[in-house]
Amino acid sequence: MLDNNNNTNYNWLKQTNTLDSINTFMLPTLSTQTKKTTSLIVDVDNTNKKSKTNTQTNIQNQQNDEEDDDIFRLKRRFLKDSGQLHDDNNNNNNNIKFLLFLAAYFARRQNEKKENEKQFLNEIKLKQENQVEKYRTYRIGELPDIQIRYSDIIIPLQALAQYDNHIARLLYASLFTSILNSLEDKLLPDEYFNLIQTIQHRFDVMLSQSEIFYPSFVAALLDIVLSKPEQIQISSQYISASTISSHLESVGILTIECFIRLNQQNESKQYINGPLKKKLKSDTDLNNQLYKKIDQWLELAKCYRSLANYDDVRGIFSQTPGLKSITLRAIEEESHTDFLLALNSYVTALEQYPLTDETLNDSILELEHEFWTQSMLNCCNQLNNWTIMSKHIFIDNTTFDTLWSNAHQLNYLMPYAIRAKLKLLITGNEKEQLEQNDLCQFFNNLSTNSNNTIITGNSETTFVKRSYIEKQYPFELATFFLYQKDFDRAKYYIQYAKEQFLLRWSTLSRLSEYDRKTTIQLIQPYYELDQ
């Protein structure tokens, strides 16, 4: 089968002609060995012929066995190559998927890296812009050796005040007081007196004509007043109205009590030492002094009553001269939460002591009359007596337009007017519902004119009205439109009411427990109306 005279064999595994001793698994052939040993001095074949014959026989048998092994080896190689081809196709698909996954992964990582670098550069830029570099330090009480401009101190504080209402309040009051102190030394006495009068008038205008009563701004104005109580004395009515509306009764009480204490000190000094020369003009008429005293005590009582502190209210009325006895009796009944008897007392007082042409010059009676009206409306609100409330508000051809024209009525009477009309519209009988047509017309006119694109004087006034009503009475608007089955507007206003509630809650002081307790009670009706 195998040619022993040939030096090469055909390798089926490699499919080439190669030497057996190098490229195959067989042993070297006899011819190869013979050729290699012919160069020896002693001829091995001639000396050992018998062993040579046996060796050839063994090699013949070994070659036969190796041929069988080659056949089996070829068979295994063929089966392996066919399976490997199928596996290679699967591996190629898997490799393609893996490469696509790697490409997407590294692309995503590259984008994330770029975003992180961009964010890092922005943070570095912001840090560089807002970085405060400290050049030198000073001990407490040591004056700096360089001149620092005021603007370099005010500008960073101004940036801080934009993010904190409390800081803004302190900064505004501190700057205003500092400027006022510097002007006191630089201006002449008459010029400074005129400046104080102008500031006092402007403060009265801002507090009397305010519609929102933002707590931080009101507190800043009163802080300025408390820093100069002997020079700046604004009306006690404006103080009580603004502090009650902004839930700053404690600041209003502190300011009014400071004015009362100063007036008492001035009276005692005048009684002992005679008249004193003062920069600010003082009232010389006794009636005006009594009116001013009663006005301050009544406004102080309103602030205490807003906090439900009736012990102090009773103490104020028991010590205040010139008041009617029925006022003290009504306060006693109201302090014991007997609102029905208190309501009857206030109604009786309004009927017995009406404001006529004869009593028009009685300023003290006018103060009491205003106090009776507000107390009567408060009792009606506690008793849910909307009929009497509406009757005493809408008298002498009073309408919503007339209430809007007067800032005092807008702050005191408008809340009760809208609430009474709305309650009667929803829960009243058929006759009472027909009488509340003015409320429907008032709300509908505001909503109808909101889409008017032509800017005129009337449309601008209507826009101001609508903005004010939406901010102050979103819950009432939501209830009204829900009653009219305008669900889209009702949903909008109830959501707006929630936002206004959160804004109002964020401005409340942590020390005003009564205001926080009464404000948190609004969550239930808001939630029920939303459902």
Summary of the structure (lengths in Angstrom):
residues: 531
radius of gyration: 50.2
end to end distance: 102.5
largest distance: 169.3
contacts: 1370
relative contact order: 0.04
helix: 74%
strand: 1%
